[in-house]
Amino acid sequence: MRRDPMYCERLLWSELRDRKLDGFKFKRQHLIASYIVDFACLDRKLVVELDGGIHKLKRESDAVRDAVLQTLGYSVLRITNEDLLRDLASALLPIREALKQ
C-alpha cells in the first residue's frame, strides 16, 4: 500500500504530511501492535482509518481492531472515502477536534 496508495489515501496524506494539519506529525501505514494503520499521530495517540466499501463487510473485524488499539491508548477515528471525496475540509474537522483533546 505504501508504493501504490489508493486515491483517497493520497488525498488525505497530502493534507496530513509534513505537519500540514495544525503542525501535528502523522505517519502513514504505521505498524501498531500487529496492525498496520492508515495514519497515526503518535504524539496524540490518534489513529485515522479510511474506510472504503469493503469495510461494510468487515465491521466485526474492524471493531476488534479498534478495541485492541484503544486498549493501547489510541483513539481511532474512521472516515469514509465518500465523506472525504464529498468534502475534504469537513472530513478534516473531526481529525482536528481529536488532535485538540
Secondary structure, 3 states (H helix, E strand, C coil): CCCCCCHHHHHHHHHHHHHCCCCCCCEEEEEECCEEEEEEECCCCEEEEEECHHHHCCHHHHHHHHHHHHHCCCEEEEEEHHHHHHCHHHHHHHHHHHHHC
